[in-house]
Amino acid sequence: MLESPRGIYVLLVDVGGPVELEVGRLGKLVFEGLYAYVGSDQRGGRLARHARKGKPRKWHIDWLTGLGGLKGAWVLEDMPQTMESEIARHLARAFPAITGFGNSDCRGDPGHLFRIDNERELRDKVAEFAGSRGVSPTWWSPAVQKDKNLPC
């Protein structure tokens, strides 16, 4: 797999917690446990950036990944950016969305961050969405990338 594949991805972040964070214009939010974040990377490099420590905060998700709990991501390689909203809406039917988080470029979506209680259920929902579009999700892990001595 590429260092940081292109396509749509669903990050899995374990915040631990509870932790209160000031997240840009969203203000103070309390996070605890597992979260899934839907994003798009059409040029490559975004997943490696999410895994990098000490990066500047550019996107809402940077506040969470800055805590160091990035477990990995399911990637739907080569899927166009237009699918980002579709998978976010698909996940919103199963998991509570954090309103306004990460969807500034997709204003019609409830949010692109979801509170997850069951990691297996998330995996199944991602696979269900991918299968309905004729693709198979692949797992990207920052730990594997570090083992390969790639810059994360």
C-alpha positions in Angstrom: 0.0 0.0 0.0 1.1 3.6 -0.6 2.6 5.6 2.3 -0.6 7.7 2.3 -3.2 6.5 -0.2 -5.6 8.7 -2.1 -9.3 8.5 -1.7 -11.9 8.7 1.0 -10.9 7.6 4.5 -12.5 6.9 7.9 -10.0 7.6 10.7 -10.3 5.8 14.0 -9.2 7.9 17.0 -9.1 6.8 20.6 -9.2 9.9 22.7 -9.2 8.1 26.1 -10.5 10.9 28.2 -12.6 12.6 29.1 -10.7 15.6 27.7 -12.0 19.1 27.1 -10.7 20.9 24.0 -11.2 24.3 22.5 -11.8 23.4 18.9 -11.6 26.5 16.7 -14.9 28.2 16.2 -16.8 25.2 17.7 -15.6 26.2 21.1 -15.1 23.9 24.1 -16.0 20.3 23.5 -15.6 17.3 25.7 -14.4 14.1 24.1 -14.1 10.6 25.5 -13.6 7.2 23.9 -13.6 6.2 20.3 -14.3 8.5 17.3 -14.5 8.0 13.6 -13.7 10.9 11.3 -14.6 11.0 7.5 -12.1 12.8 5.3 -10.8 12.9 1.7 -7.3 12.9 0.3 -7.2 13.3 -3.4 -3.4 14.1 -3.7 -1.9 11.7 -1.1 -0.2 12.6 2.2 -3.2 13.5 4.4 -3.1 10.3 6.4 0.6 10.6 7.1 -0.1 14.2 8.2 -2.8 13.1 10.6 -0.3 10.7 12.2 2.5 13.3 12.5 3.1 14.7 16.0 3.5 18.4 16.6 1.8 19.5 13.4 0.0 22.9 13.2 -3.7 22.8 13.7 -5.3 23.4 10.4 -8.5 21.2 10.5 -10.8 20.3 13.4 -9.5 16.8 13.4 -6.0 18.1 14.3 -7.2 18.8 17.8 -8.0 15.1 18.3 -5.1 13.5 16.4 -2.8 15.9 18.4 -3.7 13.8 21.4 -1.9 10.9 19.9 -4.7 8.3 19.8 -4.8 7.7 16.1 -5.3 3.9 15.6 -5.6 3.9 11.8 -8.0 4.4 9.0 -10.2 2.5 6.6 -9.4 3.8 3.1 -11.6 3.6 0.0 -8.8 4.1 -2.5 -9.3 6.2 -5.6 -12.9 7.1 -4.5 -13.7 10.6 -5.6 -14.2 13.5 -3.1 -17.9 13.6 -3.8 -18.3 10.3 -1.9 -17.1 12.0 1.4 -20.5 13.4 2.1 -22.2 10.1 1.1 -20.2 8.0 3.6 -20.7 10.6 6.3 -24.4 10.5 5.8 -24.3 6.7 5.8 -22.4 6.7 9.1 -24.8 9.3 10.6 -27.6 6.8 10.3 -25.8 4.5 12.8 -23.6 6.8 15.0 -24.1 10.2 16.6 -22.4 13.0 14.7 -20.6 15.8 16.4 -22.5 18.7 14.8 -20.4 20.9 12.6 -17.1 19.0 13.2 -15.0 18.6 10.1 -17.6 19.4 7.5 -17.0 23.0 6.7 -16.7 22.0 3.0 -19.8 19.8 3.2 -22.3 22.1 4.9 -25.3 19.9 4.3 -23.8 17.1 6.4 -24.5 16.8 10.2 -20.8 16.5 10.8 -17.8 14.3 9.8 -16.9 13.1 13.4 -18.9 10.3 15.0 -18.9 8.9 18.5 -18.3 5.1 18.3 -19.1 2.6 20.9 -18.4 -0.5 18.8 -15.4 -0.6 16.5 -16.7 -3.7 14.8 -20.0 -2.0 13.9 -18.0 0.9 12.4 -15.9 -1.5 10.3 -19.1 -3.2 9.1 -20.7 0.1 8.2 -17.7 1.2 6.2 -17.5 -2.2 4.5 -21.3 -2.0 3.7 -20.9 1.5 2.1 -17.8 0.5 0.2 -19.4 -2.8 -1.1 -22.4 -0.9 -2.3 -20.0 1.2 -4.5 -18.0 -1.9 -5.7 -14.8 -1.2 -3.7 -13.1 -2.9 -0.7 -11.8 -0.8 2.2 -8.2 -1.3 3.1 -6.7 -0.7 6.6 -4.0 1.9 6.9 -2.0 2.0 10.2 0.4 4.6 11.4 2.2 1.9 13.3 3.0 0.0 10.1 4.1 3.2 8.5 6.5 3.9 11.4 7.9 0.4 11.1 8.7 1.2 7.5 10.7 4.3 8.6 8.4 6.6 6.7 7.9 10.1 7.9 4.8 10.2 10.0 
